[in-house]
Amino acid sequence: MKPAPLDLSTRYRRIVVISPHLDDAALSLGATIAHAARAGARVTVLTPLSGEVDSDDPPGRWDRDCGWSSAGDAARGRRQEDVAACELLGATPEWLPFRDVDYTGGERNDDVWPAIEARLAGADLVLIPGFPLDHLDHGWLSELLLERMAGDGRVALYVEQPYANVRVVGRGYRLGPLLGTARLALREPRLRRRQVPRLEARIAPLLPDGVDWVVSVADRPDRALKRRAIEAYASQLEGLGRQVAPRIRLYERGWGGEGIGFPRTPSAGLPSGAGAAAGSAGSRSGS
């Protein structure tokens, strides 16, 4: 059963979306961001792992596959793509100069958290990666934020794309498998059940009361802006494949939209009335 819908713009006026890399927010929440911005909310896309623009280091594996000649070249070029995508969505991009796992093997928490914390002032909702956390950077960053913002009451999770899509229809997104195959896969009950987000084991201890999953309200114009924003990340489509946007759209059609999970804790949860709706829609998911 599809989860309850929730219009974030009716409750939150200052939203920060934590995008580990330069494209994760648009791929995962592009329509949500566009809808909230059109309704007058101030939306910031904060990318902690946006790289060092002055670096002459060789490109990491992913950046090399996407056509960049150096780490600095990738950081500069991908930030330009981020500006174009965020402009389409009505969001403000902000970047931190930390490097992803392809370059470092992992950043240090005590370096990254203070820089993030300084940019969360005034936010009434902070959206962080939540499912499926298959990327090392995403899992590490979500753990860090949940640990440091325990009891804060502003944090919610989001369904990550294209990783959630890959969970359902398999890998091979680099080669852009036929969409007909994906459509057939999403009709198969076992695979449709895999669309339902869950609280991943690595962050479950940090959210002991579980999570309520909803879909955010977005209109057709918002979804169109999301597609255009994804196209703005032209270099990433070299790695992700040109079919990534249609595949995400298929997943979201089956699930009902872009997924957001609100922790069930005394200090943080769904807006008034939405928890009951989510429960009645069968979207309650815990560890």
MARTOR-830022 format. One line per 5 residues: number of its first residue (from 1); their letters; for each residue x, y, z of N, C-alpha, C. Coordinates in nm, 3 decimals. Each point is the difference from the previous one (the first is absolute). Example, Ala and Ser with C-alpha at 12.3 -4.5 7.8 and 13.67 -1.06 7.14 Angstrom:
1 = AS = 1.319 -0.569 0.780 -0.089 0.119 0.000 0.090 0.120 0.000 | -0.035 0.105 -0.072 0.082 0.119 0.006 -0.077 0.109 0.073
end
This chain:
1 = MKPAP = 0.083 -0.118 0.000 -0.083 0.118 0.000 0.088 0.125 0.000 | -0.041 0.100 -0.074 0.081 0.121 -0.010 -0.010 0.083 0.128 | 0.108 0.071 0.035 0.001 0.076 0.124 -0.079 0.129 -0.010 | -0.021 0.063 0.115 -0.074 0.125 0.004 0.081 0.113 -0.062 | -0.066 0.092 -0.071 0.070 0.117 -0.054 0.011 0.112 0.103
6 = LDLST = 0.103 0.079 -0.012 0.021 0.111 0.091 0.060 0.117 -0.078 | -0.061 0.117 0.015 0.049 0.121 -0.066 0.093 0.073 0.097 | 0.130 -0.012 -0.022 0.098 0.061 0.091 -0.015 0.151 0.006 | -0.045 0.061 -0.110 -0.004 0.146 -0.006 -0.104 0.059 0.093 | -0.096 -0.081 0.051 -0.100 0.053 0.091 0.052 0.011 0.143
11 = RYRRI = 0.114 -0.061 0.028 0.052 -0.001 0.137 0.139 0.061 0.012 | 0.085 -0.022 -0.100 0.141 0.038 0.011 0.030 0.116 -0.094 | 0.066 0.102 0.053 0.031 0.119 -0.079 0.148 0.012 -0.029 | 0.081 -0.075 0.071 0.145 0.006 -0.021 0.051 -0.143 0.001 | 0.029 -0.053 -0.117 0.036 -0.141 -0.017 0.144 -0.011 -0.050
16 = VVISP = 0.075 -0.088 0.063 0.135 -0.031 -0.047 0.002 -0.146 -0.042 | 0.039 -0.025 -0.124 0.015 -0.137 -0.050 0.150 -0.031 -0.003 | 0.040 -0.099 0.076 0.139 -0.043 0.001 0.022 -0.094 -0.119 | 0.079 0.046 -0.095 0.030 -0.077 -0.121 0.146 -0.042 0.008 | 0.029 -0.125 0.031 0.141 -0.039 0.018 0.088 0.044 -0.115
21 = HLDDA = -0.047 -0.026 -0.123 0.075 0.037 -0.120 -0.082 0.098 -0.083 | 0.062 0.052 -0.101 -0.064 0.102 -0.085 -0.092 -0.067 -0.102 | -0.118 -0.036 0.044 -0.111 -0.051 -0.082 -0.100 -0.079 0.082 | 0.038 -0.045 0.121 -0.087 -0.088 0.078 -0.133 0.064 0.034 | -0.002 0.128 0.033 -0.125 0.066 0.038 -0.097 0.004 -0.116
26 = ALSLG = 0.047 0.037 -0.119 -0.089 0.009 -0.116 -0.051 -0.137 -0.041 | 0.087 -0.099 -0.002 -0.042 -0.135 -0.037 -0.104 -0.055 0.096 | 0.015 0.031 0.127 -0.085 -0.060 0.103 -0.123 0.085 0.032 | 0.016 0.131 0.005 -0.106 0.088 0.051 -0.027 0.120 -0.089 | 0.035 -0.011 -0.128 -0.015 0.116 -0.088 -0.140 0.058 -0.003
31 = ATIAH = -0.102 -0.087 -0.008 -0.138 0.048 -0.007 -0.043 0.061 0.133 | 0.042 -0.061 0.110 -0.032 0.054 0.133 0.060 0.138 0.017 | 0.125 0.016 -0.040 0.067 0.130 0.010 -0.072 0.103 -0.084 | -0.034 -0.035 -0.124 -0.067 0.094 -0.090 -0.135 0.042 0.056 | -0.075 -0.096 0.054 -0.133 0.031 0.055 0.011 0.093 0.120
36 = AARAG = 0.091 -0.032 0.091 0.016 0.083 0.119 0.046 0.141 -0.037 | 0.092 0.011 -0.094 0.050 0.131 -0.042 -0.110 0.082 -0.067 | -0.081 -0.064 -0.082 -0.109 0.071 -0.067 -0.102 0.051 0.101 | -0.013 -0.072 0.112 -0.095 0.040 0.105 0.058 0.105 0.093 | 0.123 0.041 -0.022 0.059 0.107 0.079 0.099 -0.043 0.106
41 = ARVTV = 0.026 -0.131 0.011 0.100 -0.045 0.097 0.140 0.033 -0.050 | 0.089 0.025 0.092 0.140 0.021 -0.033 0.072 -0.134 0.009 | 0.049 -0.049 -0.111 0.062 -0.132 -0.005 0.148 0.014 -0.035 | 0.084 -0.058 0.083 0.144 -0.004 -0.025 0.042 -0.143 -0.025 | 0.078 -0.020 -0.104 0.061 -0.131 -0.026 0.146 0.010 0.043
46 = LTPLS = 0.033 -0.068 0.108 0.134 0.005 0.058 0.075 -0.127 -0.036 | 0.111 0.015 -0.072 0.080 -0.114 -0.045 0.133 -0.001 0.076 | 0.014 -0.086 0.101 0.125 -0.003 0.076 0.119 -0.050 -0.082 | -0.021 -0.098 -0.090 0.110 -0.064 -0.072 0.008 0.053 -0.143 | 0.017 0.131 -0.010 0.003 0.062 -0.133 0.141 0.011 -0.056
51 = GEVDS = 0.100 -0.040 0.076 0.136 -0.005 -0.051 0.075 0.131 0.010 | 0.128 -0.005 -0.035 0.090 0.115 0.009 0.025 0.056 -0.140 | -0.045 0.121 -0.023 0.007 0.057 -0.135 0.143 0.026 -0.046 | 0.094 0.014 0.093 0.138 0.031 -0.036 0.090 -0.124 -0.008 | -0.058 -0.117 0.016 0.081 -0.121 0.004 0.049 -0.040 -0.139
56 = DDPPG = 0.129 -0.037 -0.006 0.058 -0.054 -0.123 0.011 -0.153 0.003 | -0.057 -0.061 0.102 0.007 -0.146 0.012 -0.070 -0.066 -0.119 | 0.042 -0.120 -0.036 -0.069 -0.074 -0.106 -0.146 -0.023 0.040 | -0.087 -0.013 -0.096 -0.141 -0.022 0.034 -0.021 -0.137 0.063 | -0.099 -0.008 0.089 -0.039 -0.130 0.053 -0.067 -0.083 -0.107
61 = RWDRD = -0.028 -0.125 0.034 -0.056 -0.091 -0.101 -0.127 0.055 -0.062 | -0.094 0.045 0.084 -0.128 0.049 -0.053 0.020 0.125 -0.084 | 0.076 0.094 0.050 0.022 0.124 -0.076 0.072 -0.027 -0.131 | 0.093 -0.093 0.000 0.068 -0.036 -0.125 -0.099 -0.059 -0.100 | -0.087 -0.089 0.048 -0.099 -0.061 -0.089 -0.098 0.103 -0.056
66 = CGWSS = -0.018 0.108 0.074 -0.093 0.105 -0.044 0.069 0.106 -0.086 | 0.130 -0.018 -0.026 0.068 0.086 -0.096 0.083 0.112 0.057 | 0.017 0.006 0.132 0.080 0.108 0.059 0.148 -0.035 0.000 | 0.084 0.102 -0.015 0.144 -0.023 -0.015 0.077 0.007 0.131 | -0.058 0.058 0.104 0.065 0.010 0.130 -0.108 0.017 0.106
71 = AGDAA = 0.043 -0.012 0.127 -0.095 0.020 0.110 -0.056 0.142 -0.001 | 0.088 0.097 -0.024 -0.046 0.139 -0.003 -0.092 0.028 -0.117 | 0.031 -0.058 -0.114 -0.084 0.014 -0.118 -0.141 -0.052 0.028 | -0.007 -0.115 0.065 -0.130 -0.059 0.035 -0.075 0.089 0.098 | 0.069 0.050 0.103 -0.067 0.084 0.100 -0.054 0.127 -0.063
76 = RGRRQ = 0.076 0.064 -0.086 -0.046 0.123 -0.064 -0.116 -0.027 -0.095 | 0.017 -0.101 -0.083 -0.103 -0.030 -0.099 -0.130 -0.046 0.063 | 0.011 -0.084 0.100 -0.121 -0.052 0.064 -0.072 0.108 0.080 | 0.074 0.094 0.055 -0.067 0.112 0.068 -0.077 0.086 -0.100 | 0.053 0.018 -0.118 -0.074 0.075 -0.103 -0.128 -0.073 -0.036
81 = EDVAA = 0.005 -0.132 -0.012 -0.121 -0.077 -0.025 -0.100 0.015 0.114 | 0.051 0.003 0.122 -0.086 0.013 0.118 -0.072 0.135 0.000 | 0.071 0.104 -0.038 -0.062 0.133 -0.008 -0.118 -0.002 -0.098 | 0.023 -0.060 -0.117 -0.106 -0.005 -0.102 -0.120 -0.081 0.049 | 0.026 -0.114 0.064 -0.109 -0.084 0.048 -0.078 0.069 0.112
86 = CELLG = 0.070 0.059 0.094 -0.066 0.066 0.112 -0.080 0.122 -0.047 | 0.050 0.070 -0.100 -0.075 0.113 -0.054 -0.133 -0.047 -0.057 | 0.000 -0.113 -0.070 -0.124 -0.055 -0.053 -0.098 -0.035 0.112 | 0.051 -0.054 0.109 -0.084 -0.046 0.109 -0.040 0.111 0.097 | 0.065 0.114 -0.011 -0.030 0.110 0.091 0.073 -0.009 0.133
91 = ATPEW = 0.109 -0.076 0.004 0.077 -0.019 0.123 0.131 0.077 -0.007 | 0.060 0.018 0.117 0.131 0.064 0.011 0.106 -0.105 0.028 | 0.101 -0.013 -0.086 0.105 -0.099 0.025 0.106 0.054 0.097 | 0.045 -0.083 0.090 0.113 0.031 0.087 0.092 -0.121 0.000 | 0.131 0.026 0.003 0.097 -0.108 -0.013 0.102 0.006 0.113
96 = LPFRD = 0.045 -0.118 0.040 0.113 -0.012 0.091 0.110 -0.075 -0.074 | 0.127 0.034 0.025 0.109 -0.049 -0.085 0.057 -0.136 0.043 | -0.083 -0.086 0.055 0.050 -0.131 0.040 -0.007 -0.097 -0.118 | 0.083 -0.102 0.006 0.014 -0.093 -0.113 -0.071 -0.132 0.031 | -0.047 -0.064 -0.106 -0.075 -0.124 0.021 0.094 -0.119 0.013
101 = VDYTG = -0.060 -0.116 0.018 0.078 -0.120 0.034 0.094 -0.041 -0.113 | -0.028 0.039 -0.122 0.090 -0.032 -0.111 0.138 0.065 0.017 | 0.004 0.108 0.077 0.125 0.075 0.017 0.065 -0.022 0.137 | -0.080 -0.020 0.102 0.054 0.003 0.135 -0.008 -0.131 0.074 | -0.094 -0.084 -0.037 -0.028 -0.116 0.083 -0.088 0.036 0.118
106 = GERND = -0.042 0.126 0.007 -0.090 0.045 0.107 0.050 0.125 0.069 | -0.087 0.100 0.011 0.034 0.122 0.073 -0.015 -0.022 0.150 | 0.054 0.091 0.079 -0.007 -0.011 0.145 -0.122 0.076 0.053 | -0.075 -0.066 0.091 -0.122 0.060 0.052 0.022 0.136 0.063 | 0.108 0.013 0.076 0.023 0.124 0.073 0.036 0.116 -0.092
111 = DVWPA = 0.038 -0.029 -0.121 0.023 0.106 -0.098 -0.130 0.040 -0.070 | -0.081 -0.099 -0.033 -0.117 0.024 -0.083 -0.117 0.057 0.079 | -0.028 -0.053 0.118 -0.119 0.040 0.072 -0.006 0.149 0.032 | 0.106 0.064 0.052 -0.011 0.144 0.030 -0.034 0.083 -0.124 | 0.053 -0.039 -0.114 -0.028 0.074 -0.123 -0.146 -0.015 -0.041
116 = IEARL = -0.054 -0.120 0.017 -0.142 -0.022 -0.031 -0.088 0.075 0.100 | 0.031 -0.015 0.127 -0.082 0.060 0.106 -0.016 0.150 -0.020 | 0.105 0.066 -0.043 -0.005 0.145 -0.018 -0.100 0.042 -0.106 | -0.032 -0.092 -0.091 -0.091 0.032 -0.111 -0.143 -0.048 0.024 | -0.026 -0.052 0.118 -0.135 -0.045 0.032 -0.077 0.100 0.084
121 = AGADL = 0.063 0.110 0.034 -0.066 0.101 0.083 -0.127 0.050 -0.070 | -0.109 -0.001 0.073 -0.126 0.051 -0.054 -0.083 -0.102 -0.075 | 0.055 -0.118 -0.027 -0.076 -0.102 -0.072 -0.104 -0.062 0.092 | -0.121 -0.024 -0.052 -0.099 -0.072 0.079 -0.021 -0.143 -0.048 | 0.067 -0.038 -0.110 0.001 -0.138 -0.045 0.134 -0.027 -0.069
126 = VLIPG = 0.065 -0.109 0.041 0.126 -0.043 -0.060 -0.020 -0.140 -0.055 | 0.007 -0.014 -0.131 -0.023 -0.128 -0.067 0.134 -0.065 -0.031 | 0.016 -0.125 0.045 0.127 -0.070 -0.016 -0.025 -0.136 -0.068 | 0.103 -0.057 -0.065 -0.018 -0.131 -0.063 -0.047 -0.104 0.100 | -0.097 -0.085 -0.042 -0.054 -0.097 0.094 -0.015 -0.142 -0.051
131 = FPLDH = -0.028 -0.016 -0.128 -0.021 -0.133 -0.056 0.036 0.002 -0.148 | 0.086 -0.094 -0.046 0.046 -0.121 0.071 0.138 0.011 0.062 | 0.065 0.116 -0.008 0.133 0.020 0.059 0.103 -0.099 -0.054 | -0.008 -0.029 -0.128 0.094 -0.093 -0.061 0.136 0.063 -0.031 | 0.005 0.132 -0.009 0.126 0.068 -0.027 0.071 0.029 0.133
136 = LDHGW = 0.129 -0.027 0.005 0.075 0.020 0.124 -0.010 0.143 0.052 | 0.010 0.098 -0.089 -0.008 0.139 0.044 -0.136 0.032 0.060 | -0.105 -0.054 -0.058 -0.136 0.029 0.049 -0.021 -0.058 0.139 | 0.041 -0.127 0.017 -0.017 -0.063 0.130 0.078 0.070 0.108 | 0.125 0.033 -0.030 0.084 0.070 0.099 -0.060 0.135 0.036
141 = LSELL = -0.045 0.076 -0.098 -0.051 0.133 0.025 -0.130 -0.005 0.080 | -0.088 -0.094 -0.030 -0.125 -0.011 0.074 0.025 -0.038 0.145 | 0.092 -0.093 0.023 0.035 -0.036 0.137 0.053 0.120 0.076 | 0.088 0.075 -0.064 0.058 0.118 0.064 -0.109 0.099 0.040 | -0.091 0.030 -0.091 -0.103 0.100 0.027 -0.099 -0.049 0.106
146 = LERMA = -0.037 -0.127 -0.006 -0.093 -0.051 0.101 0.064 -0.003 0.139 | 0.129 -0.031 0.007 0.070 0.001 0.128 0.009 0.141 0.057 | 0.038 0.096 -0.085 0.023 0.136 0.048 -0.130 0.079 0.020 | -0.108 -0.042 -0.066 -0.127 0.072 0.010 -0.103 -0.080 0.078 | 0.045 -0.093 0.082 -0.092 -0.081 0.080 -0.089 0.088 0.085
151 = GDGRV = -0.132 -0.022 -0.009 -0.095 0.079 0.077 -0.026 0.138 -0.054 | 0.059 0.034 -0.114 -0.015 0.133 -0.057 -0.142 0.027 -0.047 | -0.065 -0.102 -0.057 -0.138 0.014 -0.044 -0.018 0.055 -0.140 | 0.108 0.033 -0.069 -0.014 0.057 -0.135 0.034 -0.099 -0.109 | 0.052 -0.117 0.035 0.056 -0.091 -0.100 -0.107 -0.094 -0.055
156 = ALYVE = 0.001 -0.019 -0.131 -0.079 -0.104 -0.066 0.088 -0.066 -0.105 | -0.033 -0.122 -0.035 0.075 -0.078 -0.099 -0.064 0.015 -0.137 | 0.077 -0.030 -0.105 -0.062 -0.006 -0.132 0.047 -0.124 -0.075 | -0.086 -0.045 -0.092 0.031 -0.113 -0.087 0.099 0.047 -0.106 | 0.114 -0.069 -0.011 0.108 0.043 -0.089 -0.014 -0.063 -0.138
161 = QPYAN = 0.015 0.083 -0.099 0.003 -0.047 -0.138 0.136 0.031 -0.062 | 0.047 -0.087 -0.091 -0.068 -0.116 -0.059 0.014 -0.129 0.078 | 0.053 0.008 0.123 0.032 -0.121 0.074 -0.124 -0.082 0.035 | -0.110 0.067 0.038 -0.123 -0.074 0.030 -0.052 -0.069 -0.125 | 0.011 0.067 -0.113 -0.043 -0.060 -0.126 0.082 -0.125 -0.032
166 = VRVVG = 0.129 0.007 0.024 0.089 -0.113 -0.025 -0.039 -0.118 0.087 | -0.043 0.027 0.123 -0.044 -0.107 0.090 -0.116 -0.080 -0.063 | -0.085 0.068 -0.076 -0.119 -0.064 -0.053 0.026 -0.069 -0.133 | 0.061 0.071 -0.094 0.014 -0.054 -0.136 0.142 -0.045 -0.032 | 0.089 0.004 0.100 0.133 -0.053 -0.019 0.099 0.102 -0.052
171 = RGYRL = 0.125 -0.039 0.000 0.106 0.087 -0.050 0.002 -0.003 -0.152 | 0.102 0.064 -0.056 0.003 0.013 -0.144 -0.049 0.135 -0.045 | -0.025 0.092 0.099 -0.048 0.133 -0.036 0.103 0.074 -0.084 | 0.125 -0.041 0.009 0.104 0.064 -0.080 -0.026 -0.021 -0.150 | -0.058 -0.112 -0.034 -0.025 -0.033 -0.140 -0.142 0.036 -0.044
176 = GPLLG = -0.083 0.047 0.093 -0.136 0.040 -0.036 -0.082 -0.115 -0.055 | -0.039 -0.098 0.085 -0.079 -0.113 -0.049 -0.134 0.045 -0.055 | -0.061 -0.083 -0.081 -0.126 0.036 -0.063 -0.104 0.032 0.107 | -0.073 0.109 -0.021 -0.101 0.039 0.097 -0.113 -0.102 0.007 | -0.024 -0.070 -0.109 -0.103 -0.104 0.003 0.032 -0.106 0.104
181 = TARLA = 0.128 -0.034 0.014 0.041 -0.096 0.101 -0.028 0.053 0.139 | 0.027 0.128 0.022 -0.026 0.062 0.131 -0.149 0.002 0.029 | -0.080 0.031 -0.099 -0.145 0.002 0.021 -0.052 -0.137 0.042 | 0.049 -0.104 -0.067 -0.040 -0.135 0.037 0.043 -0.034 0.142 | 0.122 0.042 0.034 0.052 -0.029 0.134 -0.087 0.065 0.108
186 = LREPR = -0.046 0.122 -0.025 -0.077 0.071 0.101 -0.142 -0.055 0.014 | -0.042 -0.086 -0.092 -0.130 -0.065 0.013 0.010 -0.129 0.083 | 0.121 -0.047 0.020 0.021 -0.125 0.072 -0.014 0.027 0.150 | -0.093 -0.067 0.070 -0.028 0.032 0.141 0.123 0.000 0.089 | 0.089 -0.098 -0.019 0.119 -0.007 0.086 0.085 0.125 -0.015
191 = LRRRQ = 0.017 0.047 -0.124 0.081 0.119 -0.022 -0.073 0.127 0.042 | -0.132 0.002 -0.014 -0.075 0.116 0.047 0.014 0.015 0.151 | 0.004 -0.111 0.071 0.018 0.008 0.145 0.135 0.060 0.035 | 0.098 -0.021 -0.087 0.133 0.054 0.026 0.004 0.152 -0.018 | -0.105 0.057 -0.061 -0.006 0.145 -0.011 -0.024 0.066 0.136
196 = VPRLE = -0.063 -0.072 0.091 -0.036 0.060 0.128 0.126 0.031 0.080 | 0.023 0.126 0.035 0.120 0.034 0.078 -0.004 -0.066 0.137 | 0.117 -0.024 0.053 0.009 -0.054 0.136 0.112 0.071 0.073 | 0.000 -0.016 0.128 0.106 0.058 0.082 0.121 -0.092 -0.005 | 0.109 0.048 -0.063 0.117 -0.084 -0.020 0.071 -0.030 0.132
201 = ARIAP = 0.060 -0.118 0.006 0.059 -0.048 0.124 0.107 0.093 0.055 | 0.075 0.066 -0.088 0.112 0.081 0.048 -0.046 0.125 0.075 | -0.123 0.047 -0.025 -0.050 0.118 0.072 -0.114 -0.033 0.095 | -0.047 -0.126 -0.001 -0.112 -0.038 0.087 0.027 0.028 0.148 | 0.122 -0.026 0.052 0.023 0.030 0.141 -0.014 0.149 0.033
206 = LLPDG = 0.017 0.085 -0.098 -0.012 0.144 0.023 -0.145 0.048 -0.007 | -0.090 -0.087 -0.048 -0.143 0.032 -0.011 -0.078 -0.116 0.059 | 0.011 -0.021 0.132 -0.054 -0.121 0.062 -0.151 -0.015 -0.010 | -0.072 0.109 -0.021 -0.146 -0.008 -0.008 -0.050 -0.019 -0.144 | 0.092 -0.009 -0.096 -0.039 -0.023 -0.138 -0.028 0.127 -0.077
211 = VDWVV = -0.055 -0.017 -0.118 -0.022 0.110 -0.094 -0.136 -0.016 -0.066 | -0.070 0.111 -0.022 -0.122 0.001 -0.079 0.033 0.057 -0.137 | -0.029 -0.077 -0.105 0.030 0.044 -0.136 -0.123 0.058 -0.067 | 0.018 0.113 -0.064 -0.105 0.065 -0.078 0.057 0.034 -0.137 | -0.086 0.043 -0.090 0.048 0.059 -0.125 -0.032 0.149 0.004
216 = SVADR = 0.091 0.079 -0.051 -0.022 0.144 -0.002 -0.087 0.037 -0.119 | -0.086 0.098 0.020 -0.089 0.047 -0.106 0.082 0.077 -0.104 | -0.022 -0.032 -0.126 0.062 0.073 -0.111 -0.095 -0.007 -0.119 | -0.002 0.106 -0.078 -0.088 0.008 -0.115 0.077 -0.032 -0.128 | -0.075 -0.009 -0.110 0.063 -0.031 -0.128 0.110 0.101 -0.036
221 = PDRAL = -0.020 0.131 0.020 0.110 0.094 -0.030 0.124 -0.026 0.084 | -0.020 -0.043 0.124 0.114 -0.030 0.086 0.078 -0.121 -0.053 | -0.072 -0.100 -0.044 0.066 -0.119 -0.055 0.073 0.033 -0.130 | -0.058 0.091 -0.078 0.068 0.042 -0.124 0.129 0.074 0.032 | -0.003 0.084 0.103 0.121 0.071 0.041 0.106 -0.097 0.050
226 = KRRAI = -0.043 -0.105 0.069 0.095 -0.100 0.045 0.071 -0.064 -0.119 | -0.074 -0.036 -0.103 0.062 -0.062 -0.117 0.102 0.094 -0.064 | -0.033 0.129 -0.008 0.093 0.096 -0.058 0.123 0.017 0.090 | -0.021 -0.002 0.130 0.113 0.015 0.093 0.095 -0.118 -0.012 | -0.055 -0.120 -0.013 0.086 -0.118 -0.017 0.083 0.014 -0.127
231 = EAYAS = -0.061 0.049 -0.106 0.072 0.019 -0.126 0.112 0.102 0.013 | -0.013 0.094 0.097 0.104 0.101 0.019 0.131 -0.062 0.048 | -0.007 -0.118 0.062 0.121 -0.069 0.046 0.052 -0.087 -0.115 | 0.037 0.066 -0.108 0.036 -0.072 -0.122 0.116 -0.097 0.020 | 0.099 0.040 0.078 0.115 -0.089 0.021 -0.042 -0.128 0.072
236 = QLEGL = -0.095 0.011 0.092 -0.040 -0.117 0.077 -0.081 -0.099 -0.083 | -0.066 0.051 -0.102 -0.074 -0.090 -0.088 0.095 -0.088 -0.080 | 0.127 0.042 -0.012 0.099 -0.086 -0.064 0.021 -0.128 0.081 | -0.007 0.015 0.131 0.018 -0.116 0.087 -0.129 -0.072 0.033 | -0.107 0.079 0.025 -0.127 -0.058 0.041 -0.078 -0.061 -0.116
241 = GRQVA = 0.021 0.052 -0.119 -0.076 -0.046 -0.116 -0.116 0.093 -0.028 | -0.035 0.012 -0.126 -0.105 0.093 -0.041 -0.139 -0.046 0.042 | -0.013 -0.124 0.042 -0.130 -0.051 0.042 -0.027 0.024 0.147 | 0.090 0.066 0.071 -0.016 0.011 0.144 -0.127 0.076 0.038 | -0.033 0.108 -0.069 -0.120 0.076 0.035 -0.128 -0.079 -0.023
246 = PRIRL = -0.016 -0.066 -0.117 -0.120 -0.083 -0.016 -0.009 -0.114 0.101 | 0.113 -0.059 0.037 -0.002 -0.108 0.099 -0.045 0.052 0.136 | 0.049 0.116 0.040 -0.044 0.059 0.126 -0.149 0.030 -0.006 | -0.044 0.052 -0.113 -0.142 0.034 -0.015 -0.089 -0.124 0.013 | 0.046 -0.113 -0.055 -0.075 -0.125 0.015 -0.008 -0.043 0.146
251 = YERGW = 0.111 0.008 0.070 0.002 -0.036 0.142 -0.099 0.086 0.077 | 0.006 0.130 -0.022 -0.085 0.091 0.076 -0.147 -0.013 -0.038 | -0.027 -0.041 -0.122 -0.138 -0.026 -0.038 -0.055 -0.118 0.079 | 0.082 -0.104 0.018 -0.044 -0.116 0.076 -0.014 0.028 0.148 | 0.093 0.076 0.055 0.000 0.029 0.143 -0.096 0.113 0.034
256 = GGEGI = -0.022 0.092 -0.094 -0.093 0.111 0.023 0.065 0.136 -0.004 | 0.132 0.005 -0.006 0.069 0.128 -0.004 0.136 -0.009 0.065 | 0.053 0.112 0.043 0.129 0.005 0.069 -0.023 -0.028 0.149 | 0.075 -0.094 0.053 -0.024 -0.046 0.136 0.078 0.076 0.106 | -0.068 0.029 0.112 0.062 0.067 0.115 -0.041 -0.077 0.125
261 = GFPRT = 0.098 -0.023 0.088 -0.024 -0.073 0.124 0.019 0.089 0.121 | -0.105 0.008 0.083 0.006 0.081 0.123 0.023 -0.091 0.119 | 0.106 0.025 0.077 0.027 -0.083 0.118 -0.115 0.005 0.099 | -0.031 -0.115 0.056 -0.102 -0.008 0.106 0.070 0.018 0.135 | 0.015 0.124 0.042 0.061 0.029 0.129 -0.086 0.104 0.069
266 = PSAGL = 0.014 0.015 0.132 -0.082 0.100 0.070 0.021 0.142 -0.051 | 0.120 0.028 -0.052 0.030 0.139 -0.039 -0.004 0.023 -0.149 | -0.020 -0.106 -0.078 0.000 0.018 -0.144 -0.092 -0.104 -0.062 | -0.082 0.044 -0.092 -0.091 -0.093 -0.064 -0.078 0.068 -0.109 | -0.103 -0.069 -0.047 -0.081 0.057 -0.105 -0.077 0.120 0.049
271 = PSGAG = -0.030 0.095 -0.088 -0.089 0.109 0.038 -0.132 -0.054 0.052 | -0.068 0.079 0.078 -0.123 -0.042 0.066 -0.098 -0.062 -0.099 | -0.045 -0.124 0.032 -0.098 -0.067 -0.083 0.061 -0.089 -0.106 | 0.121 0.026 -0.040 0.059 -0.076 -0.110 0.043 -0.138 0.044 | 0.035 -0.017 0.128 0.042 -0.131 0.048 -0.110 -0.102 -0.013
276 = AAAGS = -0.122 0.040 0.038 -0.113 -0.091 -0.011 -0.026 -0.035 -0.146 | 0.012 0.100 -0.086 -0.023 -0.025 -0.142 0.103 -0.097 -0.054 | 0.125 0.018 0.041 0.105 -0.089 -0.048 -0.024 -0.142 0.047 | -0.042 -0.014 0.127 -0.026 -0.132 0.051 -0.113 -0.068 -0.074 | -0.106 0.075 -0.031 -0.113 -0.059 -0.068 0.035 -0.036 -0.143
281 = AGSRS = 0.104 0.066 -0.053 0.040 -0.029 -0.138 0.100 -0.114 -0.007 | 0.035 -0.057 0.114 0.092 -0.114 -0.001 0.144 0.040 -0.022 | 0.035 0.127 0.027 0.136 0.045 -0.029 0.089 -0.002 0.123 | -0.052 -0.052 0.112 0.080 -0.001 0.122 0.111 -0.103 -0.015 | 0.122 0.044 0.026 0.113 -0.091 -0.020 0.101 0.021 0.110
286 = GS = 0.037 -0.106 0.066 0.101 0.011 0.104 0.115 -0.094 -0.026 | 0.076 -0.028 0.104 0.117 -0.085 -0.017 -0.039 -0.145 -0.005
end
